[in-house]
Amino acid sequence: MRIEASSRLHPTRKSALGQFMTPNSIAEFMVSLFDKLYNNIRLLDAGAGIGSLALAFLDKSFPNASSIHIDAWEVEQILLPYLKSNLIHYQKEAMHKGSLVQFNIHDDDFIESAVLSLVAKRNSHYTHCIINPPYKKISSDSKHRFLLRKIGIETVNLYTAFLALCILLLQSKGQMVAIVPRSFCNGTYYKPFRRFLLETCCISHIHVFGSRKKAFKDEGVLQENIIIKLIKNHPQSKIRISTSHDDSLSDYNVREIEANEVIMQKEFDFFIHIPTEPKPVTNSPLFENILSQISLGVSTGPVVDFRVKKYCSNKPNGKSVPLLYPQHFSNGELTHPKEIKKPSWITVNAETIKWLMPKGFYTLVKRFSAKEEKRRIVAYVVNPHELAGDYFGFENHFNVFHVNKHEIDENMAYGLALFLNSSLVDNYFRTFSGHTQVNANDLRLIKYPSKRLLMELGRKYKHKKLTQSQIDQAISQHE
Ligand SMILES: C[S@@+](CC[C@H](N)C(=O)[O-])C[C@H]1O[C@@H](n2cnc3c(N)ncnc32)[C@H](O)[C@@H]1O
């Protein structure tokens, strides 16, 4: 039914309303995360689709729960008849088994309804909430943004808005299980939401899918999704972290982890790391120092080409210096100048000089990697002997490691690139970043080996062209 209903949806609306339905195996797994289901349940399913989540919940809960009330919100007219007939069917089944199931289907915008109810200070009374909310950016001037602000919620995506509203509508000790993208776990945009979530709930369980595509494979969804279980107004204790490769959960694996290994403190922007490695790699000397302890800084590549377009060109003009884009590197090797679609040169003058860095060694990290790329973090070394000019322009698609906007030591540049290009760092990075973008802030938050070790690595390996397994071997010796 899910596949049939999904095929009837209009592609534009499907994307605008985030209409990606939960497969059965995942719905059942989500329900299994709730603590024992007891009497007088009030269940909230916001963005219910055809009702897969509420139905899985009902399946599991009777005959134990004698009375269940469901509130389901759905705006899609095509899905509403499916939702209604499914709930009626289950209501009848429940009756046979001696349970009472009542439901209200609200064919209204959930954000509007929830904000109205919260403004009117109606009781927050749901005992359980199970959701797969829509995900879509909320623009800053939209009706949703305005409504959410009314109750003090600042967030940038529909899914975090749904999560926040559902939390507010839960009663104290109420439980929620949600399948959502993991993008809220880091990044500055989601910081207010993370703070809100951690102030109101404890995180009890997080499930991660090993493969990006596998949770919604029928729907071709590429978002990396997690399942999270929250308990409102409950003290935070150890967190269960589970993994499976895909929705079959055939290789399900779970362990308990200290909360402080998952939830970062305020100074780390409340990031939520999801350690999926059996042994948290952060206990090694490779991850002992924050960036300032090794006297380095990292910034987004300062040259935003469209702002200085008139000073950029494909040919040098006597006053120009190299302007580097990721396209200037292939297989880790720098070629400049090179025929690329972007200008390779930038003129040095009073306006541009503030965006340039003096000639020298630097380590660069690409900010964007293609989805299919093996590693998220791809680091390069800029060797000044391979480039002309007294200054270099680093375009905005890079992050640049520097010392006060000046060059870094040669061995350090190579050692740092080697460390960043290792699978160990890539895995570590993936524990807290679900998206393919690597921001300077992300690089500020990870930890690094000592200066001494980085220089030693640089000295040893700088003239060698290493394969991935050779890089990993070089790094693992110091684990
Ligand atoms: C990701 S789908 C999940 C559907 C269902 N819960 C499931 O798991 O299969 C999100 C659903 O939310 C609905 N939706 C989107 N925006 C909504 C809104 N503002 N209010 C209520 N429902 C909404 C969509 O039509 C879609 O059916």
The ligand as an ORCA input file, in Angstrom:
! r2SCAN-3c Opt
* xyz 0 1
  C       8.382     11.654      5.548
  S       6.667     11.447      5.269
  C       6.310     10.198      6.444
  C       4.987      9.582      6.347
  C       4.700      8.491      7.379
  N       4.805      9.007      8.710
  C       5.641      7.339      7.232
  O       6.506      7.209      8.083
  O       5.529      6.588      6.265
  C       6.037     12.944      5.954
  C       4.554     13.174      5.810
  O       4.236     14.446      6.371
  C       3.230     15.066      5.581
  N       3.341     16.518      5.818
  C       4.234     17.376      5.250
  N       4.054     18.609      5.765
  C       3.053     18.528      6.681
  C       2.434     19.457      7.546
  N       2.830     20.734      7.562
  N       1.456     19.027      8.366
  C       1.054     17.718      8.355
  N       1.607     16.795      7.541
  C       2.592     17.179      6.721
  C       3.565     14.637      4.167
  O       2.445     14.734      3.300
  C       4.036     13.204      4.383
  O       2.993     12.294      4.250
*
